[in-house]
Structure formats: structure tokens, C-alpha cells
């Protein structure tokens, strides 16, 4: 299986960033890591191995990016305004640096975005904000409004909201989205949400699914037994949904 390591100084983030590419051809998958996880964790957790057959057959090519969540959403040493600004810098890194790499390394025209847990938030958020860039999005065990507390998971903005926060919370901006040009692009995407029936984020998934239905956006919501918020479940999910 082809495996390539990349590292460069990001002009958007003003720091070194790393990522791993698995596979040589096929549908390009921009794969976001879990909460404050690293670009190599999906490999260590054998999630990459779970789709080894598709990677070796040239059906999939995974681009496992790094996270800066500890510098943005989970950085309690900076203000909520600074947290969302750091996240927006990360988004620019993905759009202006990672996507060009994907297009250089992958000769196809199919880019998919996916993630587990916090990675699902990143995947769904960027896909719904920039639907013209992606053909498919898969969110596994995700949370789609970081300003809503769920059991042990706090509001990551401590009650603060502004326009930047609003436009990065899918459950909020999709509810009020009326731009038919953007809605038309979203309707062309293959959208899959997967979550466990006892996952703390089940209500978030059901709410987002309901909002998508209201906007006539065809999608799939799969609810698994139990919590299903662990690597052993994600190994099964990637085989079914990527």
C-alpha cells in the first residue's frame, strides 16, 4: 500500500503542518482526525488498514490531515473570538494548501471529505460551507453545533456567539439557509451521517438530519446500536460508508 508523508510550513497557520497520504488513486478522501488527535492516529487505530483493499485496488486515496483543535476550539487560554479566528485560519489552510496538494496527487475529479467525532464536525462543516468543492461527505459520531452542551461536552465558546461562530455551526446556518445556488450545490452531494443510538451526539445528528430534510436535501442517517463512538466501530463504518 502506498504511504507518503508530507510536511511543510503553512503560510495560513504560521507553523509546520503534517499529513499522510495512503493509496495511489481513486476517490480522494480528505480525512479529518478526532478531537485534538493527530494525522497518524487513523493509521495507529487500524482504521486505514480497514480499507486497505480499496486503497491497494486504487478505489480510494486517503489524505489524513492534522488537527489544531487544541489551538482553537479547546484553547481555554484565549478568548472565544480568538478561538473561531484560529479555526478560520485552519479552514484556509485546508482550502488553500491541502486541497491543491490533493489535486496534484490525485488525478481524478472526485473529492470526498470525512471524519470521526470532532473530525465529523470538520468534514460536515466545510462540506456544507463549500459544497462546490466536494462530491461526498461522511460524518461518523459527529457533533454539529459546538455551542450546544451535551452531557460532559461543554459549549466550546462559553456562551459567546458572533457571525463567524454562527457560520461554522451546521445546525445553525443550515436552518436559515435560503440561497438556492448554495442549496442546489448541497443537494448534489452524497451526504452520510452515522451515529450510535446512545452516543451523546445522537440528538445533534437527528436535528441536522431533520434540517436537511426540510431543505429537501437528500441524505442518509444511519443509527448504530449502542454508543458506537470508538475506533473499533469506525473501522467498520469506513468499510461501509467511505
Secondary structure, 3 states (H helix, E strand, C coil): CCEEEEEEEECCCCEEEEEEEECCCCEEEEEECCCCCCCCHHHHCCHHHHCHHHHHCCCEEEEEECCCHHHCCCCCCCCHHHHHHHHHHHHHHHHHHHHHHHHHHCCCCCEEEEEECHHHHHHHHHHHHCHHHCCEEEEECCCCCCCCCECCECCCCCCCCCHHHHCCCHHHHCCCCCCHHHHHHHHHCEEEEEEECCCCCHHHHHHHHHHHHHCCCCCEEEEECCCCCCHHHHHHHHHHHC
